Amino acid sequence: MRLSAWYIHTLLLAIAIALVYGHTLDVPFYLDDFSSIQENPLIYNWQSSWADFWQLWDAYQLRIVGYLSFALNYEIHQFQVAGYHVVNILIHFLTGCAVLGFLRGLVRTPTLNPLLSENTKRWLPLVVALIFVLHPLQIQAVTYIVQRLASLAALFYLAAMACFIQARLTKKALFRIGWIIATLSLAILAFFTKQNTITLFIAILLLELIFFHRETIRIKGTLAILGFGFLISIFVLVLEQNPVFQTQLFEQLPVLEKLDTFTRETTEISRTAYLATQMNVLWEYIGLFFSPASSHIDYDNNRFITKGFLYAHDNYHLIARILHSETIWALIGHLLLLGLAVLSLRRWPLVAYGILFYYLAHAVESSLIPIRDVIFEHRTYLPNLGLAILCAWLLVAQLPRWLNKLTHATLIVLSITIVLVLVLGSATWLRNQMWRDPITLWQHNVAQSPEKTRGWIILGKHWIQNGQPAEGIKALNHAIVKKTNADGSQSLTVTTETALNMAVAYKILKQYDKALEWINSSLALKHNLRPFDQAKFLVNQGNIFFELARLNKKQKHYSEAYAQFRQSEASYRQAIQIYPANLKARINLASVLATMGKFDEAIAIYQQVLAIEPSNVYVKGNLQKLQEIRQNK
């Protein structure tokens, strides 16, 4: 049995991924998992019909493949997280296989084949793939369920590149046509999974220039691509700084205005400011790849935005923005790396491609397209291939040359490689263990980004869910921002999530007046609330009235109890009216109706809920009890 055979390497990848991700099947939903999956009616109303597909298409056109996978996951597993994690881990494994196939083809290209030793060509693909799949910086795109979008997009992107290499290497016309069709098909899937894959054709063009053409074309072509990108950047930045010219141009060419709107997620930060910010963010990503100890789930944007500094409403000159000291040094560092890539084209083409690919894969999310959250680790999933290539090249190709005079050079290289793989795997296993416990994960997050209020809010919520409301209130107090007004008075800024969790915490502590105070003060500002949030406050209001009613009933204060049951019912009905997709409102309404003896209506509502969420054990149990009571009457 040849240890360098592709099926042995594939088996090693499968074992490695199973070992470091196998214990994550119980990791709960986090952050956007709720809005994108659990609380998304397009997902939980999915019935595998064309009508449902077109509704999904209308909402997520450029991410339809990813959201279709969530809908299919729901159809099989409902909201049981294990099924979603199995799919994510499988995608990660397949992406590792795509990396393996891509590198196995790459080392046989006309440029690399004569430069690399047989030993290097045999083992470099496996080492790249192992570094890629085992690195802890990849966790967010695998264990964080909704970021399947990043890993699935990377799978199609890298598989398309691997197919292109095979199309260029094969000598049989029929096989070449098959590989080309596969490349185009995978490219289409990539484009409709996540927008960052738009760079795929440039990545393929770089493959053609660097690995299949002679030296002069290689250098000139690469410089042309870099120069073209630079000119586009300069044009966009100049346009950003000249509002009058921008308006005139948009009036003459309305398509440019549409393109401007399409290529930004937020208008709160200008393209210039976002680019300046990303100069520092990119170094943060690179630093995390080589030292991931400070890696965490939710970074403090302000730590990076204040470095990049400038928002859309600022009117400083472009030069003043770019010449901010930290930004200019960060920019110089990136330019030096790109310069190293160009200089490496002749002697070390693999190094050149690794560097260029890293920046190209970051080009959409870390350049001139403003995104509300300026930093998230899942955005590094695809670009990390470039750094994995560089590390593997140093280990497998360059280190043996430096140690060639030593007696046990091969053993030393093998030992270092094994240690590196074990360290990466252990770090990923431990970090995944942290993801299994929300309180531990968010405690780590607030320690890393103490000024990020969202971290404190979510930590507070998990303390409350864990039955420790007092700890939850302490955490939530960190999320209340105190401001001093111009007249010297103090005011508080409280987010909707903070107020909601405060209400829940005080309800658990049976301090009902304080809980209702938080709810009523929030509902009084309902014009600032989304229907989704209004419904949540009303559900919690209904829960408090329901609990008070049960207490009064227990104490035989029947008239007060009946009035509070009616208040509870009214709150739930209002929540459903405002936001019909709120399942908790329906479940709780059925419970209060059952308590009031309205069995038929309660049964009908429970059946409606089970049609949406058939695996809900609580609803199944209550429905069975009510049906037995009605039969025995």
WOWO-V438266 format. One record per pair of residues at least 6 apart in sequence whose ideal C-beta (glycine too) atoms are under 7 Angstrom apart, sorted by the first residue. I is the first residue (numbers start at 1). J is the second residue. Records with the same first field share a line. If there is no record, write none. Layout:
BEGIN
I=J + J
END
This chain:
BEGIN
4=122 + 123
6=104
9=100 + 126
10=97 + 100
12=126
13=93 + 96 + 97 + 100 + 129 + 133
14=93
16=130 + 133 + 134 + 425
17=89 + 92 + 93 + 96 + 133
19=425
20=134 + 425 + 428 + 429 + 432
21=89 + 92 + 142 + 432
23=432 + 433
24=85 + 143 + 432 + 435 + 436
25=82 + 85 + 86
26=81 + 82 + 436
27=81 + 85 + 143 + 435 + 436
28=81 + 438
29=37 + 38 + 81 + 145
30=144 + 297
32=146
33=145 + 146
36=146
37=43 + 70 + 145 + 146
38=79
41=581
42=55 + 56 + 59
43=70 + 71 + 74
44=74 + 612 + 613
45=612
46=52 + 71 + 74 + 75
48=75
56=64 + 67 + 68 + 71
57=64
60=67
62=192 + 195
63=149 + 193 + 194
64=192
65=152 + 189 + 192 + 193
66=148 + 149 + 152 + 193 + 194
69=87 + 148 + 152
73=83 + 84 + 87
76=83
77=83 + 84
78=613 + 614 + 615
79=613
80=615
81=145
84=145
85=145
88=142 + 145 + 148 + 151
89=142
91=148 + 151 + 152 + 155
92=133 + 142 + 151
94=155
95=151 + 154 + 155 + 158
96=129 + 132 + 133
98=155 + 158 + 159 + 162
99=128 + 129 + 132 + 158 + 385
100=125 + 126 + 129
101=162
102=158 + 161 + 162 + 165
103=124 + 125 + 128
104=125
105=162 + 165 + 166 + 169
106=112 + 165 + 211
107=116 + 121 + 124 + 125
108=169
109=165 + 211 + 212
110=211 + 212
111=210 + 211 + 349
112=211 + 349 + 350
116=397
120=396 + 397
123=396
124=392 + 396 + 397
127=392 + 395 + 396 + 417
128=388 + 389 + 392
130=421
131=388 + 391 + 392 + 424
132=384 + 385 + 388
134=421 + 424 + 425 + 428
135=384 + 424
136=292 + 295 + 424 + 427 + 428 + 431
137=288 + 289 + 292 + 295 + 377 + 380 + 384
138=381 + 384
139=428 + 431 + 432
140=147 + 297 + 377 + 378
141=147 + 150 + 151 + 378 + 381
142=151
143=432 + 435
144=378
147=378
149=193 + 194
150=194 + 378 + 379 + 381
151=381
152=193
153=190 + 193 + 194 + 196 + 197
154=381 + 382
156=186 + 189 + 190 + 193
157=190 + 197 + 200 + 382
158=385
159=186
160=183 + 186 + 187 + 190 + 200
161=203 + 204 + 207
163=179 + 182 + 183 + 186
164=183 + 204 + 207
165=207
166=179
167=176 + 179 + 180 + 183
168=212
170=176 + 179
187=200
190=197 + 200
191=197 + 198
195=364
196=364 + 365
198=364
199=360 + 361 + 363 + 364
202=225 + 360
203=357 + 360
205=225
206=222 + 225 + 353 + 356
209=217 + 218 + 221 + 222
210=218 + 222 + 345 + 349 + 352 + 353
211=349
215=346
218=345
219=345
222=342 + 345
223=342
226=338
233=368
236=271 + 368
237=271 + 272 + 318
239=245 + 246
240=270 + 271 + 272
241=318
249=256
250=256 + 257
263=369
264=369 + 370
265=370 + 371 + 372
266=370 + 371 + 372
267=312
268=311 + 312
269=311 + 312 + 370
270=310 + 311 + 312
271=368 + 370
272=310 + 318 + 321
273=308 + 309 + 310 + 311
274=368 + 370
275=367 + 368
276=308 + 309 + 310 + 321 + 322 + 324 + 327
277=304 + 305 + 307 + 308 + 374
278=366 + 367
279=308 + 327 + 330 + 331 + 334
280=304 + 307 + 308 + 326 + 327 + 330
281=304 + 366 + 374 + 375
282=334 + 362 + 366
283=330 + 333
284=375
285=380
288=295
289=384 + 387
292=427
294=448
295=377
296=444 + 445 + 448 + 449
297=441 + 445
298=445 + 449 + 452 + 454 + 455
299=375 + 449
300=449 + 451 + 452
301=373 + 374 + 375
302=451
304=374 + 375
305=374
307=326 + 327
308=327
309=324
310=316 + 321
322=328
337=355
338=355 + 359
340=355
341=352 + 355 + 356
344=351 + 352
345=352
350=389 + 393
351=390 + 393
354=386 + 387 + 389 + 390
355=386
357=385 + 386
358=383 + 386 + 387
361=382 + 383 + 386
362=383
365=371 + 379
395=413 + 416 + 417
399=413
400=409 + 413
403=409 + 412 + 413
406=412
434=440 + 441 + 444
435=441
438=462
439=459 + 462 + 463 + 466
442=455 + 458 + 459 + 462
443=459
445=455
446=455 + 456 + 459
449=455
453=479 + 481 + 495
456=475 + 476 + 478 + 479
457=476 + 479 + 495 + 497 + 498 + 501
459=475
460=472 + 475 + 476 + 501
461=472 + 501
463=471 + 472 + 475
464=472 + 501 + 504 + 505 + 508
469=505 + 508 + 509
472=501 + 505
473=502 + 505
476=498 + 501 + 502
479=495 + 498
480=492 + 494 + 498
481=492 + 493
482=490 + 492
483=491 + 493
484=490
485=491
496=522 + 529 + 533
499=518 + 522
500=536 + 537 + 540
502=518
503=515 + 518 + 519 + 540
504=540
506=514 + 515 + 518
507=515 + 540 + 543 + 544
512=544 + 548
515=544
516=541 + 544
519=537 + 540 + 541
522=529 + 537
523=534 + 537
526=534
531=578 + 579
532=579
534=578 + 579
535=575 + 578 + 579 + 582 + 585
538=571 + 574 + 575
539=572 + 575 + 582 + 584 + 585 + 588
541=571
542=568 + 571 + 572 + 588
543=588
545=564 + 567 + 568 + 571
546=568 + 592
548=564
549=561 + 564 + 565 + 568
552=560 + 561 + 564
553=561
565=592 + 595 + 596
568=592
569=589 + 592 + 593
572=585 + 588 + 589 + 592
573=589
575=582 + 585
576=582 + 585 + 586 + 589
583=609 + 612 + 613
586=605 + 608 + 609
587=609 + 619
589=605
590=602 + 605 + 606
591=622
593=601 + 602
594=602 + 626
599=626 + 629 + 630
602=626
603=623 + 626 + 627
606=619 + 622 + 623
607=623
609=616 + 619
610=616 + 619 + 620 + 623
END
